[in-house]
Amino acid sequence: MSGRLQDRVAIVTGAGCVGPGWGNGRATAVRFAEEGAKIFAVDFNPEALKETIERTQAAGGEIVGHICDVTDSDAVKAMAATCAEAFGGVDILVNNVGGSAKGGPEVMDEATWERQVRFNLTSVYLTCRHVLPHLRARGKGAIVNTSSTSGLRWTGAAQSAYAATKAGVIQFSKVVAVEYAPHNIRVNTVVPGQLHTPMVEARLAGQRTGGDVETLLAERLARIPLGFMGDGRDTANAALFLASDEARFITGTEIIVDGGMTARCD
Ligand SMILES: NC(=O)c1ccc[n+]([C@@H]2O[C@H](COP(=O)([O-])OP(=O)(O)OC[C@H]3O[C@@H](n4cnc5c(N)ncnc54)[C@H](O)[C@@H]3O)[C@@H](O)[C@H]2O)c1
């Protein structure tokens, strides 16, 4: 049977996860593989990739792991070339690397601000810069970038660099979408909300509630009209649609995956 991404070559960055379970990148790699894509799984942490590779292979998928820091331009250029060489081209790029650091302008030091910009926004520019030539060579392609509802609204904490860079991802994607539409390359953004991914336990509770996971989860849940927290698989399903031919007439836009949180004004 033919999958929705049958034989497409997909680069997924941040395809590992900070812990066991369904982070956004891991879920995207596995979900795309279930639909027939060949996965080029990029992460700078080989340990984080292990579970992604195991789960993809268990699902019968084809996957190659590649170690690369997506904030390093030379490494990203080499990554794109290695993927094209390994699989004979590139069809899809999913940019998933990113994460928050706490603090507004007075709290966050300049070095942290610069790191946040590089981590969340420059990384997306760099992968587009070096993967777009391969998509142009195919005469067709899809890019799915990952923002956050923090790029659209206040989400419970002063994390101004994260909010600004994630808003930047949305607008960057729109402009690149219009520029590359004549090349039949679509560029869209998934905007995940307050998910329960391993990142909540691994990092966010330390940033937000002094390590108290239960309090943080309760705070997040209270903001969600649907009354439950999604996880990386919800992000992956939205990315799958945007990467597939079902979205052939969709470019320069976003899918918000947040259980209705952004639609509610409080
Ligand atoms: N988890 C959420 O609730 C949530 C909500 C909204 C948006 N997002 C966004 O989704 C994306 C993924 O978040 P997550 O929490 O699922 O991921 P995660 O933190 O669990 O995993 C990210 C992976 O990226 C890798 N990575 C980090 N820096 C890298 C670099 N410079 N080069 C290569 N690999 C690198 C890590 O090793 C890790 O395996 C991020 O962009 C995040 O901002 C997450």
The ligand as a MOL file (V3000), in Angstrom:
LIG
                    3D

  0  0  0     0  0            999 V3000
M  V30 BEGIN CTAB
M  V30 COUNTS 44 48 0 0 0
M  V30 BEGIN ATOM
M  V30 1 N 7.3260 20.4250 23.7800 0
M  V30 2 C 6.4250 21.4010 23.7150 0
M  V30 3 O 5.4970 21.4850 24.5440 0
M  V30 4 C 6.5390 22.4400 22.6320 0
M  V30 5 C 5.5290 23.4120 22.5260 0
M  V30 6 C 5.6170 24.3590 21.5100 0
M  V30 7 C 6.6810 24.3190 20.6240 0
M  V30 8 N 7.6470 23.3840 20.7480 0 CHG=1
M  V30 9 C 8.7590 23.3850 19.7980 0
M  V30 10 O 8.8850 22.0910 19.2410 0
M  V30 11 C 10.2510 21.8520 18.9230 0
M  V30 12 C 10.7110 20.5650 19.5590 0
M  V30 13 O 10.4990 20.6460 20.9330 0
M  V30 14 P 10.5210 19.3260 21.8250 0
M  V30 15 O 10.2730 19.8080 23.2290 0
M  V30 16 O 9.6290 18.3040 21.2440 0 CHG=-1
M  V30 17 O 12.0250 18.8680 21.6090 0
M  V30 18 P 13.1560 18.2350 22.5680 0
M  V30 19 O 13.8110 19.3570 23.3070 0
M  V30 20 O 12.6200 17.0690 23.3220 0
M  V30 21 O 14.1360 17.6480 21.4500 0
M  V30 22 C 14.8320 18.4710 20.6060 0
M  V30 23 C 15.9690 17.6920 20.0100 0
M  V30 24 O 16.7710 18.6510 19.3080 0
M  V30 25 C 18.1290 18.3510 19.5470 0
M  V30 26 N 18.9060 19.5830 19.3740 0
M  V30 27 C 18.9460 20.6440 20.2160 0
M  V30 28 N 19.7680 21.5880 19.7090 0
M  V30 29 C 20.2290 21.1140 18.5370 0
M  V30 30 C 21.1280 21.6210 17.5710 0
M  V30 31 N 21.6910 22.8300 17.7160 0
M  V30 32 N 21.3990 20.8840 16.4830 0
M  V30 33 C 20.8340 19.6520 16.3260 0
M  V30 34 N 19.9860 19.1060 17.2140 0
M  V30 35 C 19.6840 19.8320 18.3140 0
M  V30 36 C 18.1760 17.7880 20.9590 0
M  V30 37 O 19.3260 16.9510 21.1510 0
M  V30 38 C 16.8720 17.0120 21.0360 0
M  V30 39 O 17.0320 15.6540 20.6950 0
M  V30 40 C 11.0280 23.0850 19.3920 0
M  V30 41 O 11.2140 23.9580 18.3020 0
M  V30 42 C 10.0910 23.7000 20.4120 0
M  V30 43 O 10.2980 25.0710 20.5710 0
M  V30 44 C 7.6080 22.4450 21.7490 0
M  V30 END ATOM
M  V30 BEGIN BOND
M  V30 1 1 1 2
M  V30 2 2 2 3
M  V30 3 1 2 4
M  V30 4 1 4 5
M  V30 5 2 4 44
M  V30 6 2 5 6
M  V30 7 1 6 7
M  V30 8 2 7 8
M  V30 9 1 8 9
M  V30 10 1 8 44
M  V30 11 1 9 10
M  V30 12 1 9 42
M  V30 13 1 10 11
M  V30 14 1 11 12
M  V30 15 1 11 40
M  V30 16 1 12 13
M  V30 17 1 13 14
M  V30 18 2 14 15
M  V30 19 1 14 16
M  V30 20 1 14 17
M  V30 21 1 17 18
M  V30 22 2 18 19
M  V30 23 1 18 20
M  V30 24 1 18 21
M  V30 25 1 21 22
M  V30 26 1 22 23
M  V30 27 1 23 24
M  V30 28 1 23 38
M  V30 29 1 24 25
M  V30 30 1 25 26
M  V30 31 1 25 36
M  V30 32 1 26 27
M  V30 33 1 26 35
M  V30 34 2 27 28
M  V30 35 1 28 29
M  V30 36 1 29 30
M  V30 37 2 29 35
M  V30 38 1 30 31
M  V30 39 2 30 32
M  V30 40 1 32 33
M  V30 41 2 33 34
M  V30 42 1 34 35
M  V30 43 1 36 37
M  V30 44 1 36 38
M  V30 45 1 38 39
M  V30 46 1 40 41
M  V30 47 1 40 42
M  V30 48 1 42 43
M  V30 END BOND
M  V30 END CTAB
M  END
